[in-house]
Amino acid sequence: MGQIEWAMWANEQALASGLILLTGGIVAVAGQFKGWEFGAYGIAAGVFVCLLEYPRSKRKKGSTMERCGQSCMSTVLKAFGPLTRNYYVRAILHAALAVPGGFILSTILGTVCLGIASIIYFLAAIRGEEWRPIEMKPEKKLKIAETIKRPPENPPPRPPPEVRRKQVDEVSLGGGHVNPIVVTDDAV
């Protein structure tokens, strides 16, 4: 069995926790809960975490499914270099973002989930993983000869290839039926 890429798990966990934190913040602000300011913080932190975690990292082995529209955010993350590429930085950032959300009930679930994502990112960083953008491979252009296939010459059921070759050889040797109705020069 192969090794687990912990960063993939952390990415999904952090993206979900950002959405949960955002939702809890909206509930706190809309309901004018006591301490709704922490709800407003939850909205801002949730949006930030979602934007940071939306682009997936390229896997070491195999293929990676790119999220829809991920390339725009990938260019932003590439611009920040080691700050966004290093998982130690992400682990500390997520742990720090999770703390203020714990002061109000509506954002506590997002806070716990973000703390779990922080632990998983820390484990990924210890194992030497880092964020790498998914590079688009240039599409292979097919030659016209490769795309056009020769249509079948005989209707189904077709005989096996060996029998087909025999039939073609017999016809080329002059075999076959002679048409008695055809007028030849000898008859005139």
N, C-alpha and C positions, 0 to 999 in steps of 0.2 A: 504494500500500500504506500502511496505517496505521502509526502508531508503536507500538512494543512497550511494554507496561506491565511494566517490570522488577520491580515489587513483587510481581506475581502469580508470577513465576518464583522470586523470593526466598522467598516464603511457602511454596511447595511444597518447595523445597530445604531450608529451615530446619525444616519439620515432619518431613521424612524424616530429616534429620540428628539431630533430637531423639530420634526413635525408635531410630535406630542407636546413638546415645550411650547411651540407656537400656538397650538390649539388651547392649551391650558392658560396661556397668557391672554388670549382673546376672550376666554370665558371670564377670567378675573377682571379684565378691564370693562367688558360689557356688563358684567354683574355689579360693578362698583364695589367689589369685595374690600374688606378692611385690609389695607396693605396692597391695594391694586397697583401701586408703583412697581412692585415686584412682578406683577403680571405684564406691565409694559416692558420691563426688562426681559421677561420670558419671550415676548413677541420679537424683540430685537435679537436676542440670542438665538432663538429658533430659526429666524431668517438667515442669520450669519452661518449657523451650523449647516443648514440645508444647502446654502450656496457653496460652502467649503466642501461638503461631502458629496455633492451631486455627481461630479466626475469620478468614474471608477478608475482604479489603477490597472495597469497592464499586468497580467499574470506572468509568472516566470515560465510556466509550461502551459501549453494549450492555448486556446483562444479565449478572448474576453468579449462579452457582449457589451457594446457601447450603448450608453443610455441616449435617448433621443435628445439632441441638442447639446450634448456633452462637450463638443469640441470648442464651443465659445468659452465655457468656464475653464476648460483645460488650458487654454492659452493664458488666461489670467493666473492660474495656479503655477504655470511654468515661469511666468514673469517674476513671481516672488521667490523662486529658486529654493534654497534649502529650508526656508521657513515653512513652506507647504509640503515639501518633499519628505522631510524628516518626521518619522512617527513619534519620536520622543517629544517633539514640539507639539504635535497634535494631542498626545496624551495629556500633557500638562495644560494645554489650552482648554481641552474639554473638561478636565477636572476643575479648572478655575471658573469656567462658565457655568458649571453645575451648582456651585455653592449658593449664589443668591436665589436661585429658583427654589431652594429648600425652605424658604421662609413663608411660603403661602401654599395652601393645600392644593389649589388647582394646577400648580406647576411642579408638584413634588414627583409625580410619575415620570415626567420628562427629565427631571434632575437625576433620578435613580438610573434611568436608562442611559443618560449621558455619562454618568459615572461608570457604568458597566462598559460602555464603549471606550472610555478612557483606559480602563484596565486592559481591555483587549488590544488597544493600540500600543500600550506599554509592552505587552507580551510580544506583539509583532516587531516592535523596535528592538527588543532584546534578541530576537531571532534574526536580525539583520535585514528585515524587509524595509522597503522605502517606496514612496509613491512614484510611479513612472507613467507618463501619458501614453495613451493608446495612439499609435501612429497609424495613419490611414495608408494602406498598401495601394500602390497604383494598380488600377484595374488592368488585367491582362487583355490586350486586344487580340481577338481571334482573326485569323486570316480568312478570307472569303472561302478558300478551298476547304477549310476545316468546318465551316458552318453549313455548307451545302452538301447534303448527302444525296447519293444517287437513289432515285426511287426504285422500288422493286419492279422487275420486268414481267414476272408471272403473277397471276392472281393466286391467293391462298387456296388450298394448301400447297406450299412450295416443296418440291422434292429436295432432298439433302444436296449439299454442294457437289458431291462426287457424281451423282446422277446428272446434275445440271451440266457438268463439264462434258460428260459422255454425249448428251444430246447436242451440245454445241459442236463437238468434234464430228459427229455423224452428219450434221447439216453442212459443215464446211467441206467434207469429203465428197459431196455430191449425192449423198444419201437422201432419202425422203421420197415423196410421191411425185410422179410425173403427171402433169395436167394433160389429159388426152384432148381437151377442147382447144388448146392453144394451137394456133396455126403456125407451122414452121415454114421455112423457105423451101424445104423439100417437097411439101405438098402442093405447091403452086406450079 
